[in-house]
């Protein structure tokens, strides 16, 4: 990151100065060549695609890094080539061959060939950060990855998996951010003590996407610029600036005043108000993102089956759906969001304090107990947590809310040192295994386990569900596979330490001089490089 230089660039015009440098006066309009968004992105931890695993970071990766394949945002069941011009699978279902488009370049001007693609995938496996499992689940390891993923010429890449998986599953995984392609020559020049450029890329950029990262200041600003070396149609705007604004009312005010072009974290009430404003438009789409409350099974009270069930009867789903997530979500009590193969519409739970009390008595806790919940201070998460605190109190459960920003709560959650946690999970790739792999798989529940899915984070040991999840991802018959995911969800609803709350409907409000805004089914398919302004 180059803070001083970046600030000078961002402050080149008076308008940009107001946005990026903290000036307080209102603006009549944002610069014509700049898209300005208000967005809560305090969950961003890194800008390295081999490590980035947060929703907000995913959106930045999707706009700045190419990969072999992308989702078709108009039909997520289909894939389109990104740097790959064609792809095939061998007869035994284990070798995947990709032909790379010729003449590609990174933002730096360095060439992008099959060698750079192979290096990027190998690097993600070798670094072995949180999202690496998306690749290592195919049998790739530090010991074999250079033999299993390799360039067999400047324009050809091959991947050899350990089993004959459903091909759509493999292809969908290669659309994930962890498969983002990095500039090998640039990254290698930044290596320190063989770290694969990890320390440098955490705050810098080495991609080839339509936009390039200019600056990231945590909890303040993300500035992107047009990449003039991009192989496809160049973005119409010179830059995209994300301003970190968490409060819905503040976002609405900035949008109405013209200080921003797009507001991204709006409450149902502010959405309703803006929908009546002739200067505004709305965009919305169901996201592959589900919100939940989880119960750490290391806590002896929360580990009791009756307590897990009781907690599911202490959420006022109706009130949450009608008020807190109205227009921005729909109640969903399953780990699969609607739109994915096998998604269920079953909703067996409702607020029932009397039933919860019976279950707590059966668990030997007739007077309830005390417990904590870690919560990111952003809406509607905060409102849902406070509502849950109130209804749980009716059954004698005293919940202490521990607030924090995204990085604080995630770090604690990933160390599984929480009692309860409220959060969200966005599909890493458009396949049901993306969610089954984290909610119903936990191959090793030890503290030092290599794989650390959500089931592991909550110390939920599930050998049988893990076997069922492993079998589902190998099933090539779509009908049989669908039934397997329906069965997984039925067991999950009954016995899991997860209180599933709702599926997100992402809504953005924008000024009517903004064109081309389309929200994708995942955060990394919210393509700001397609947006223009009049």
DOVOTOR-416200 format. One record per residue (C-alpha): x, y negated, z negated; residue number from 1. Coordinates in Angstrom, 1 decimal, decimal comma, always signed. Each point is the difference from the previous one (the first is absolute). Example, Ala and Ser with C-alpha at 12.3 -4.5 7.8 and 13.67 -1.06 7.14 Angstrom:
BEGIN
ATOM       xx       yy       zz   num
ATOM    +12,3     +4,5     -7,8     1
ATOM     +1,4     -3,4     +0,7     2
//
This chain:
BEGIN
ATOM       xx       yy       zz   num
ATOM     +0,0     +0,0     +0,0     1
ATOM     +1,2     -3,5     +0,8     2
ATOM     -1,9     -2,3     -2,3     3
ATOM     +1,5     -3,3     +0,9     4
ATOM     +0,0     +0,5     +3,7     5
ATOM     -3,5     +1,4     -0,1     6
ATOM     -1,3     -2,9     -2,0     7
ATOM     +1,4     -2,4     +2,6     8
ATOM     -1,6     +1,9     +2,8     9
ATOM     -3,4     +0,1     -1,8    10
ATOM     +0,3     -3,6     -0,8    11
ATOM     +0,7     -1,1     +3,5    12
ATOM     -3,4     -1,6     +0,3    13
ATOM     -1,9     -2,0     -2,6    14
ATOM     -2,8     +2,5     +0,0    15
ATOM     +2,3     +3,0     -0,5    16
ATOM     +1,7     -1,9     -2,8    17
ATOM     -3,3     -0,4     -1,8    18
ATOM     -0,6     +3,7     +0,3    19
ATOM     +3,4     +1,5     -0,7    20
ATOM     +1,6     -2,6     -2,2    21
ATOM     -2,8     -0,6     -2,6    22
ATOM     -1,2     -3,4     +0,9    23
ATOM     -3,4     -0,7     -1,6    24
ATOM     -1,9     -2,3     +2,3    25
ATOM     -2,8     +1,5     +2,1    26
ATOM     +0,4     +0,6     +3,7    27
ATOM     -2,5     -0,7     +2,7    28
ATOM     +1,1     +3,0     +2,0    29
ATOM     +2,8     +2,6     +0,1    30
ATOM     +2,6     -0,3     +2,9    31
ATOM     -1,4     +1,2     +3,3    32
ATOM     +2,8     +2,5     +0,5    33
ATOM     -0,2     +1,5     -3,5    34
ATOM     -2,5     +2,3     -1,6    35
ATOM     -0,3     -0,5     -3,8    36
ATOM     -1,6     +2,6     -2,2    37
ATOM     -0,8     +0,0     -3,7    38
ATOM     +0,6     +3,5     -1,4    39
ATOM     +0,8     +1,6     -3,3    40
ATOM     +3,2     +1,9     +0,6    41
ATOM     +1,6     +0,4     -3,5    42
ATOM     +0,3     +3,7     +0,6    43
ATOM     +2,9     -0,3     +2,5    44
ATOM     +3,2     +1,5     -1,3    45
ATOM     +2,1     +0,4     +3,1    46
ATOM     +0,1     -0,8     +3,7    47
ATOM     +1,8     +3,3     +0,9    48
ATOM     -2,3     +2,3     +2,0    49
ATOM     +1,7     +3,0     -1,5    50
ATOM     -1,2     -1,2     -3,5    51
ATOM     -3,0     -2,3     +0,5    52
ATOM     -3,0     +1,8     -1,3    53
ATOM     -2,4     -2,7     -1,1    54
ATOM     -3,1     -1,3     +1,8    55
ATOM     +1,2     -3,5     +0,6    56
ATOM     +3,5     +1,1     +1,0    57
ATOM     -1,7     +2,4     +2,4    58
ATOM     -1,6     -2,9     +1,9    59
ATOM     +3,3     -1,7     +0,4    60
ATOM     +1,6     +3,2     +1,3    61
ATOM     -2,8     +0,5     +2,5    62
ATOM     +0,7     -3,4     +1,5    63
ATOM     +3,7     +0,1     -0,1    64
ATOM     +1,2     +3,6     +0,7    65
ATOM     -0,7     +2,2     +2,9    66
ATOM     -0,3     +3,7     -0,3    67
ATOM     -0,5     +2,9     +2,5    68
ATOM     -3,8     -0,1     -0,1    69
ATOM     -2,7     -2,3     -1,3    70
ATOM     -3,7     +0,4     -0,8    71
ATOM     -2,5     -1,2     +2,6    72
ATOM     -1,6     -2,7     -2,2    73
ATOM     -3,2     +0,3     +2,1    74
ATOM     -0,2     +3,8     -0,6    75
ATOM     +2,3     +1,2     -2,8    76
ATOM     -0,5     +3,6     +1,1    77
ATOM     +2,2     -0,8     +3,0    78
ATOM     +3,7     -0,9     +0,2    79
ATOM     +1,8     -2,3     +2,3    80
ATOM     +3,7     -0,1     +0,9    81
ATOM     +2,1     -2,6     -1,7    82
ATOM     +3,6     +0,6     +1,0    83
ATOM     -0,9     +3,4     +1,3    84
ATOM     -1,3     +0,2     +3,5    85
ATOM     -0,9     +3,7     -0,2    86
ATOM     +0,0     +2,9     -2,5    87
ATOM     -0,4     +3,7     +0,2    88
ATOM     -0,1     +3,1     -2,3    89
ATOM     +1,7     +3,3     +0,7    90
ATOM     -2,0     +3,2     +0,4    91
ATOM     +0,9     +1,2     -3,5    92
ATOM     -1,3     -3,3     -1,5    93
ATOM     +3,3     -0,9     -1,7    94
ATOM     +2,0     -2,2     +2,4    95
ATOM     -1,2     -3,4     +0,8    96
ATOM     +1,6     -1,9     +2,9    97
ATOM     -0,3     -3,8     +0,5    98
ATOM     +1,1     -2,0     +3,1    99
ATOM     +1,0     -3,5     -1,0   100
ATOM     -0,9     -3,1     +2,1   101
ATOM     +3,0     -1,4     +1,8   102
ATOM     +1,6     -3,4     -0,5   103
ATOM     -1,2     -0,5     -3,6   104
ATOM     +1,8     -2,5     -2,3   105
ATOM     +0,0     -0,9     -3,7   106
ATOM     -0,6     -3,5     -1,1   107
ATOM     +3,8     -0,3     -0,3   108
ATOM     +0,4     +0,8     +3,7   109
ATOM     +1,5     +3,5     -0,8   110
ATOM     -1,3     +2,8     +2,2   111
ATOM     -2,8     +2,3     -1,3   112
ATOM     +0,5     +3,6     +1,3   113
ATOM     -0,8     +3,5     -1,3   114
ATOM     +3,1     -0,2     -2,1   115
ATOM     -1,3     -2,9     -2,0   116
ATOM     -3,4     +1,8     -0,5   117
ATOM     +1,8     +3,2     -1,2   118
ATOM     +2,2     -2,1     -2,3   119
ATOM     -3,0     -1,7     -1,5   120
ATOM     -1,8     +3,2     -0,8   121
ATOM     +3,1     +1,6     -1,3   122
ATOM     +0,7     -3,0     -2,2   123
ATOM     -3,5     +0,2     -1,6   124
ATOM     +0,6     +3,6     -0,9   125
ATOM     +3,5     -0,6     -1,3   126
ATOM     -1,0     -3,0     -2,2   127
ATOM     -2,9     +2,1     -1,3   128
ATOM     -2,1     -2,9     -1,3   129
ATOM     -3,7     +0,2     -0,9   130
ATOM     -1,4     +0,4     +3,6   131
ATOM     +2,6     +2,5     +1,1   132
ATOM     -2,3     +2,9     -0,7   133
ATOM     -2,0     -1,0     +3,1   134
ATOM     +2,9     +1,3     +2,0   135
ATOM     +1,6     +2,6     -2,4   136
ATOM     -3,3     +1,9     -0,2   137
ATOM     +0,9     +1,4     +3,5   138
ATOM     +3,1     +1,7     -1,4   139
ATOM     +2,5     -2,8     +0,6   140
ATOM     +2,6     -0,4     -2,7   141
ATOM     +3,3     -1,8     -0,6   142
ATOM     +1,8     +3,3     +1,0   143
ATOM     -1,8     +0,6     +3,3   144
ATOM     -1,5     -3,3     +1,2   145
ATOM     +2,8     -0,8     +2,5   146
ATOM     -0,6     +3,4     +1,7   147
ATOM     -3,8     -0,1     -0,2   148
ATOM     -0,5     -3,6     +1,2   149
ATOM     +2,4     -1,1     +2,8   150
ATOM     +0,5     -1,9     +3,2   151
ATOM     +0,7     +2,4     +2,9   152
ATOM     +0,7     -2,9     +2,3   153
ATOM     -0,5     -3,8     +0,0   154
ATOM     -3,7     +0,4     +0,8   155
ATOM     -1,0     +3,3     -1,7   156
ATOM     -0,6     +0,9     -3,6   157
ATOM     -0,9     +3,4     -1,4   158
ATOM     -1,4     +0,9     -3,4   159
ATOM     -0,1     +3,6     -1,2   160
ATOM     -2,5     +0,8     -2,9   161
ATOM     +0,2     +2,9     -2,3   162
ATOM     -3,5     +1,2     +0,7   163
ATOM     -2,6     -0,3     +2,8   164
ATOM     -2,1     -2,8     -1,5   165
ATOM     -3,1     -1,5     +1,6   166
ATOM     +1,7     -2,2     +2,7   167
ATOM     -2,3     -3,0     -0,8   168
ATOM     +1,2     +0,2     -3,6   169
ATOM     +3,7     -0,3     +1,1   170
ATOM     -0,8     -2,8     +2,5   171
ATOM     -2,1     -1,9     -2,6   172
ATOM     +2,9     +0,1     -2,5   173
ATOM     +2,3     -1,6     +2,6   174
ATOM     -2,2     -3,0     +0,0   175
ATOM     +0,8     -0,7     -3,7   176
ATOM     +2,3     -2,8     -1,0   177
ATOM     +2,7     +2,4     -1,2   178
ATOM     +0,4     +0,8     +3,7   179
ATOM     +0,8     -3,6     +0,8   180
ATOM     +3,0     -0,3     +2,3   181
ATOM     +3,0     -2,0     -1,4   182
ATOM     +2,9     -1,6     +1,9   183
ATOM     +2,7     +2,6     -0,6   184
ATOM     +2,9     -2,2     +1,0   185
ATOM     -1,1     -2,9     -2,2   186
ATOM     -0,9     +2,2     -3,0   187
ATOM     +3,3     +1,9     +0,2   188
ATOM     +1,9     -3,3     +0,0   189
ATOM     -1,7     -0,8     -3,4   190
ATOM     +0,8     +3,3     -1,7   191
ATOM     +1,6     -0,1     -3,4   192
ATOM     +1,6     +3,2     -1,4   193
ATOM     -2,1     +2,2     +2,4   194
ATOM     -3,4     -1,4     -1,1   195
ATOM     -1,4     +0,0     +3,5   196
ATOM     -0,4     -3,7     -0,2   197
ATOM     -2,6     +0,4     -2,8   198
ATOM     +1,1     -2,9     -2,2   199
ATOM     +0,0     -2,4     +3,0   200
ATOM     -3,2     +1,1     +1,7   201
ATOM     -2,1     -0,3     -3,2   202
ATOM     -0,2     -3,8     +0,7   203
ATOM     +1,0     -0,2     +3,7   204
ATOM     -1,2     +1,1     +3,4   205
ATOM     +1,2     +2,4     +2,7   206
ATOM     -2,9     +0,7     +2,2   207
ATOM     -1,4     -0,3     +3,5   208
ATOM     -3,7     -0,7     -0,6   209
ATOM     -2,0     -2,9     +1,5   210
ATOM     +0,7     -2,1     -3,1   211
ATOM     +3,3     -0,2     -2,0   212
ATOM     +0,4     -0,7     -3,6   213
ATOM     +1,5     -3,5     -0,7   214
ATOM     -0,4     -0,2     -3,7   215
ATOM     -1,6     +1,7     -3,0   216
ATOM     -0,2     -1,8     -3,3   217
ATOM     -1,7     +2,3     -2,5   218
ATOM     -3,4     -1,1     -1,2   219
ATOM     +0,4     -3,2     +2,1   220
ATOM     +0,3     +0,4     +3,8   221
ATOM     +0,7     +2,4     +2,9   222
ATOM     +1,0     -1,7     +3,2   223
ATOM     +0,0     +1,8     +3,3   224
ATOM     +1,1     -1,3     +3,4   225
ATOM     -0,6     +1,1     +3,6   226
ATOM     +2,5     +2,5     +1,3   227
ATOM     +0,9     -1,1     +3,5   228
ATOM     +1,8     +3,3     +0,6   229
ATOM     -3,2     +2,0     -0,5   230
ATOM     -0,7     +2,4     +2,9   231
ATOM     -3,8     -0,6     +0,2   232
ATOM     -2,1     -3,2     +0,3   233
ATOM     +1,6     -2,6     -2,2   234
ATOM     -2,1     -1,5     -2,9   235
ATOM     -1,7     -3,2     +1,0   236
ATOM     +0,9     -1,7     -3,2   237
ATOM     +3,5     -0,9     -1,1   238
ATOM     -0,4     +1,1     -3,6   239
ATOM     -2,2     +1,5     -2,6   240
ATOM     +0,2     -1,2     -3,6   241
ATOM     -1,5     +1,9     -2,9   242
ATOM     -0,6     -2,1     -3,1   243
ATOM     -0,4     +1,9     -3,3   244
ATOM     -3,3     -1,1     -1,3   245
ATOM     -1,9     +2,5     -2,2   246
ATOM     -3,1     -2,0     -1,0   247
ATOM     -3,0     +0,2     +2,3   248
ATOM     -1,3     -3,4     -0,9   249
ATOM     +3,5     -1,5     +0,9   250
ATOM     +0,1     +1,8     +3,3   251
ATOM     -3,5     -1,2     +0,9   252
ATOM     +0,9     -3,6     -0,9   253
ATOM     +3,2     +0,2     +2,1   254
ATOM     -1,9     +1,4     +2,9   255
ATOM     -2,8     -2,6     -0,1   256
ATOM     +2,6     -2,8     -0,2   257
ATOM     +1,9     +1,3     +3,0   258
ATOM     +3,2     +0,8     -2,0   259
ATOM     -0,2     +3,6     +1,1   260
ATOM     -1,4     +1,8     +3,0   261
ATOM     -1,0     +3,4     -1,6   262
ATOM     -1,0     +0,9     -3,5   263
ATOM     +0,5     +3,7     -0,9   264
ATOM     -1,0     +0,6     -3,7   265
ATOM     -3,4     -1,4     -0,3   266
ATOM     -2,7     +0,8     -2,6   267
ATOM     -3,5     +1,0     +1,2   268
ATOM     -1,3     -3,4     -1,1   269
ATOM     +2,6     -1,9     +2,0   270
ATOM     -0,6     +2,2     +3,0   271
ATOM     -3,7     -0,7     -0,1   272
ATOM     +0,7     -3,8     -0,3   273
ATOM     +2,4     +0,0     +2,9   274
ATOM     -2,3     +2,0     +2,2   275
ATOM     -2,4     -2,9     +0,0   276
ATOM     +2,8     -2,5     +1,1   277
ATOM     -0,2     -0,8     +3,7   278
ATOM     +3,8     -0,6     +0,0   279
ATOM     +0,7     +3,6     -1,1   280
ATOM     -0,2     +3,5     +1,3   281
ATOM     +0,3     +3,4     -1,7   282
ATOM     +1,8     +3,2     +1,0   283
ATOM     -0,6     +3,3     -1,9   284
ATOM     +0,8     +3,6     +0,3   285
ATOM     -0,1     +3,2     -2,2   286
ATOM     +3,5     +0,7     -1,2   287
ATOM     +1,7     +3,3     -0,7   288
ATOM     +0,5     -1,3     -3,5   289
ATOM     -1,7     +1,4     -3,2   290
ATOM     +0,0     -1,5     -3,5   291
ATOM     +0,1     +2,1     -3,1   292
ATOM     +0,8     +0,2     -3,7   293
ATOM     +2,3     +2,7     -1,0   294
ATOM     +0,6     +1,7     -3,4   295
ATOM     +3,5     +1,1     -0,9   296
ATOM     -0,1     +3,7     -1,1   297
ATOM     +3,0     -0,6     -2,3   298
ATOM     -2,5     -1,8     -2,3   299
ATOM     -1,6     +2,9     -2,1   300
ATOM     -3,4     -1,6     -0,2   301
ATOM     -0,1     -0,7     +3,8   302
ATOM     +1,1     +3,5     +0,7   303
ATOM     -3,2     +1,5     -1,4   304
ATOM     -2,3     +1,1     +2,8   305
ATOM     -3,0     -1,4     -1,8   306
ATOM     +1,6     -3,4     -0,3   307
ATOM     +0,9     -0,1     +3,7   308
ATOM     -3,6     +0,7     +0,8   309
ATOM     -1,4     -2,4     -2,6   310
ATOM     +2,1     -2,9     +1,5   311
ATOM     -1,7     +0,6     +3,3   312
ATOM     -3,4     -0,7     -1,7   313
ATOM     +1,3     -3,3     -1,5   314
ATOM     +0,3     -1,9     +3,2   315
ATOM     -3,0     -2,1     +1,2   316
ATOM     +0,4     +0,8     +3,7   317
ATOM     -3,3     -1,7     +0,9   318
ATOM     +1,0     -3,3     -1,5   319
ATOM     +3,5     +0,1     +1,5   320
ATOM     -1,4     +0,8     +3,4   321
ATOM     -2,7     -2,7     -0,2   322
ATOM     +2,2     -2,8     -1,4   323
ATOM     +3,7     +0,5     -0,3   324
ATOM     +0,6     +1,7     +3,4   325
ATOM     -3,0     -1,2     +1,9   326
ATOM     +1,1     -0,6     +3,6   327
ATOM     +3,5     +1,1     -0,8   328
ATOM     -0,5     +3,7     -0,8   329
ATOM     -2,4     +2,9     -0,3   330
ATOM     -0,2     +2,4     -2,9   331
ATOM     +1,9     +3,2     +0,8   332
ATOM     +0,6     +2,8     -2,6   333
ATOM     +2,3     +2,0     +2,2   334
ATOM     +3,7     -0,2     +0,8   335
ATOM     -0,6     -0,1     +3,8   336
ATOM     -1,3     -3,3     +1,5   337
ATOM     -2,7     +0,2     +2,5   338
ATOM     +1,4     +0,3     +3,5   339
ATOM     +2,4     +2,8     -0,7   340
ATOM     -0,6     +3,7     +0,8   341
ATOM     -1,9     +1,6     -2,9   342
ATOM     -1,0     -3,1     -1,8   343
ATOM     -2,9     +0,5     -2,5   344
ATOM     -2,9     -2,2     -0,9   345
ATOM     -0,8     +1,8     -3,2   346
ATOM     -0,4     -2,4     -3,0   347
ATOM     -0,9     +2,1     -3,1   348
ATOM     +0,9     -2,5     -2,7   349
ATOM     -1,9     -3,0     -1,4   350
ATOM     +0,2     -2,0     -3,2   351
ATOM     -1,3     +2,3     -2,8   352
ATOM     +1,3     -0,9     -3,4   353
ATOM     -2,1     +2,7     -1,8   354
ATOM     +1,6     +2,7     +2,1   355
ATOM     +3,4     -1,4     -0,5   356
ATOM     -0,5     +0,1     -3,8   357
ATOM     -1,1     +3,6     +0,2   358
ATOM     +3,2     +0,9     +1,9   359
ATOM     +2,2     -1,9     -2,4   360
ATOM     -1,6     +1,8     -2,9   361
ATOM     +0,7     +3,3     +1,8   362
ATOM     +3,6     -1,1     +0,3   363
ATOM     +0,2     -0,6     -3,7   364
ATOM     +0,0     -3,8     +0,3   365
ATOM     -3,5     -1,0     -1,1   366
ATOM     +1,2     -3,4     -1,1   367
ATOM     +2,0     -0,7     +3,2   368
ATOM     +3,7     -1,0     +0,0   369
ATOM     +2,3     -2,8     +1,0   370
ATOM     +1,8     -0,2     +3,3   371
ATOM     +1,7     -2,5     +2,3   372
ATOM     -0,4     -0,7     +3,7   373
ATOM     +2,5     -1,7     +2,3   374
ATOM     -1,6     -2,5     +2,4   375
ATOM     +1,3     -2,2     +2,8   376
ATOM     -1,4     -3,5     -0,6   377
ATOM     -1,9     -0,4     +3,3   378
ATOM     -3,7     +0,2     +0,9   379
ATOM     -2,1     +2,1     +0,1   380
ATOM     +2,4     +2,3     -1,9   381
ATOM     -0,1     -2,3     -3,1   382
ATOM     -3,8     -0,3     +0,0   383
ATOM     -0,5     +3,8     +0,4   384
ATOM     +2,5     +0,7     -2,9   385
ATOM     -1,8     -2,4     -2,3   386
ATOM     -3,4     +1,5     +0,9   387
ATOM     +1,4     +3,5     -0,7   388
ATOM     +1,4     -1,2     -3,3   389
ATOM     -3,5     -1,2     -1,0   390
ATOM     -1,8     +3,2     +1,0   391
ATOM     +2,6     +2,3     -1,5   392
ATOM     -0,4     -1,9     -3,3   393
ATOM     -3,6     +1,1     -0,2   394
ATOM     +1,3     +3,6     -0,3   395
ATOM     +2,6     -1,0     -2,7   396
ATOM     +3,0     -0,1     +2,4   397
ATOM     +2,0     -3,1     -0,8   398
ATOM     +2,0     -1,0     +3,1   399
ATOM     +2,9     -2,5     -0,2   400
ATOM     +0,6     -1,6     +3,3   401
ATOM     +3,7     -0,5     +0,9   402
ATOM     +0,2     -2,6     +2,8   403
ATOM     +2,9     -0,5     +2,4   404
ATOM     +0,9     -0,7     +3,6   405
ATOM     +0,2     +2,7     +2,6   406
ATOM     +3,7     +0,8     -0,5   407
ATOM     -0,3     +0,2     -3,8   408
ATOM     -3,0     +2,4     +0,0   409
ATOM     +1,3     +2,1     +2,9   410
ATOM     +3,4     +0,5     -1,6   411
ATOM     -1,6     +1,2     -3,2   412
ATOM     -2,5     +2,2     +1,8   413
ATOM     +2,8     +1,6     +2,1   414
ATOM     +1,9     +0,9     -3,2   415
ATOM     -3,3     +1,5     -1,3   416
ATOM     +0,3     -1,8     -3,3   417
ATOM     -3,6     -1,4     +0,1   418
ATOM     -3,1     +1,2     -1,6   419
ATOM     -2,5     -1,1     +2,6   420
ATOM     +0,6     -1,9     +3,3   421
ATOM     -2,3     -1,7     +2,5   422
ATOM     +1,3     -0,2     +3,5   423
ATOM     -0,5     +0,9     +3,6   424
ATOM     +1,3     +2,4     +2,5   425
ATOM     +0,2     -0,9     +3,7   426
ATOM     +0,4     +2,9     +2,5   427
ATOM     +3,6     +0,0     +1,2   428
ATOM     -1,1     +1,6     +3,3   429
ATOM     -3,4     +0,7     +1,5   430
ATOM     -0,4     +3,6     -1,1   431
ATOM     -1,8     +1,6     -3,0   432
ATOM     +3,3     +1,5     -1,3   433
ATOM     +1,2     -3,6     -0,7   434
ATOM     -2,4     -0,1     -3,0   435
ATOM     -0,1     +3,7     -0,8   436
ATOM     +3,8     +0,0     -0,2   437
ATOM     -0,1     -2,5     -2,8   438
ATOM     -3,3     +0,7     -1,8   439
ATOM     -0,2     +3,9     +0,1   440
ATOM     +3,7     +1,0     +0,4   441
ATOM     +2,5     +0,1     -2,8   442
ATOM     +2,6     +2,7     +0,8   443
ATOM     +2,2     -0,8     -3,0   444
ATOM     -1,4     -1,7     -3,1   445
ATOM     +3,5     -0,4     -1,7   446
ATOM     +1,1     -3,5     -0,9   447
ATOM     +2,9     +0,3     +2,4   448
ATOM     -2,1     +1,4     +2,9   449
ATOM     +1,1     -1,0     +3,5   450
ATOM     -3,6     -0,6     +1,3   451
ATOM     -1,9     -2,5     -2,1   452
ATOM     -3,6     -0,3     +1,4   453
ATOM     -2,8     -1,6     -1,9   454
ATOM     -0,9     +3,4     -1,6   455
ATOM     +3,6     +0,1     -1,3   456
ATOM     -0,1     -3,6     -1,2   457
ATOM     -2,9     +1,1     -2,2   458
ATOM     +1,6     +3,3     -1,1   459
ATOM     -2,8     +2,1     +1,5   460
ATOM     +1,3     +3,5     +0,6   461
ATOM     -2,0     +1,6     +2,8   462
ATOM     +1,7     +3,0     +1,6   463
ATOM     -3,2     +1,4     +1,5   464
ATOM     -1,1     -3,3     +1,5   465
ATOM     +3,5     -0,5     +1,3   466
ATOM     -0,2     +3,4     +1,8   467
ATOM     -3,4     -1,0     +1,5   468
ATOM     +1,4     -3,3     +1,2   469
ATOM     +3,0     +1,7     +1,6   470
ATOM     -2,3     +2,4     +1,8   471
ATOM     -2,3     -2,8     +1,3   472
ATOM     +2,9     -1,9     +1,7   473
ATOM     +0,9     +3,1     +2,0   474
ATOM     -3,5     +0,8     +1,2   475
ATOM     -0,3     -0,8     +3,7   476
ATOM     -3,7     +0,6     +0,3   477
ATOM     -1,6     -3,4     -0,7   478
ATOM     -3,3     +1,5     -1,3   479
ATOM     +1,8     +2,3     -2,5   480
ATOM     +2,3     -2,8     -1,0   481
ATOM     -2,9     -2,3     -0,7   482
ATOM     -1,7     +2,5     -2,3   483
ATOM     +3,3     +0,5     -1,9   484
ATOM     +0,2     -3,8     -0,8   485
ATOM     -3,7     +0,0     -1,0   486
ATOM     +0,7     +2,9     -2,5   487
ATOM     +3,1     -1,8     -1,3   488
ATOM     -2,0     -3,1     -0,7   489
ATOM     -2,8     +1,9     -1,8   490
ATOM     +2,5     +1,5     -2,5   491
ATOM     +1,8     -3,4     -0,3   492
ATOM     -3,2     -1,8     -0,9   493
ATOM     -0,7     +2,5     -2,8   494
ATOM     +3,4     +0,5     -1,6   495
ATOM     +2,4     -2,8     +1,0   496
ATOM     +1,4     -2,7     -2,3   497
ATOM     -1,0     -2,6     +2,7   498
ATOM     -3,1     -2,2     -0,2   499
ATOM     -0,6     -0,8     +3,6   500
ATOM     -1,6     -3,5     +0,4   501
ATOM     -0,4     -1,2     +3,5   502
ATOM     +1,3     -0,2     +3,5   503
ATOM     +1,2     -3,4     +1,1   504
ATOM     -1,7     -2,0     +2,7   505
ATOM     +2,6     -2,6     +0,9   506
ATOM     -1,4     -3,4     +0,8   507
ATOM     +1,9     -3,0     +1,3   508
ATOM     -1,5     -3,5     +0,4   509
ATOM     +1,6     -2,2     +2,6   510
ATOM     -0,4     -3,3     +1,7   511
ATOM     -1,8     +0,0     +3,3   512
ATOM     +3,0     -1,1     +2,0   513
ATOM     +1,7     +3,4     -0,7   514
ATOM     -0,4     +2,7     +2,6   515
ATOM     +1,0     +3,6     +0,3   516
ATOM     -0,2     +0,9     -3,7   517
ATOM     -0,9     +3,7     -0,4   518
ATOM     +0,6     +1,8     -3,3   519
ATOM     +1,1     +3,6     +0,4   520
ATOM     -1,0     +3,1     -2,0   521
ATOM     +3,4     -0,1     -1,9   522
ATOM     +1,9     -3,0     -1,3   523
ATOM     +2,9     +0,7     +2,4   524
ATOM     -2,4     -0,3     +2,9   525
ATOM     -1,1     -3,6     -0,9   526
ATOM     +1,8     -1,5     +3,0   527
ATOM     +0,6     -3,7     -0,3   528
ATOM     +2,1     +0,0     +3,1   529
ATOM     -3,2     +0,2     +2,1   530
ATOM     -1,5     -3,1     -1,5   531
ATOM     +0,0     -3,4     +1,7   532
ATOM     -1,4     -3,5     -0,7   533
ATOM     -1,9     -2,6     +1,9   534
//
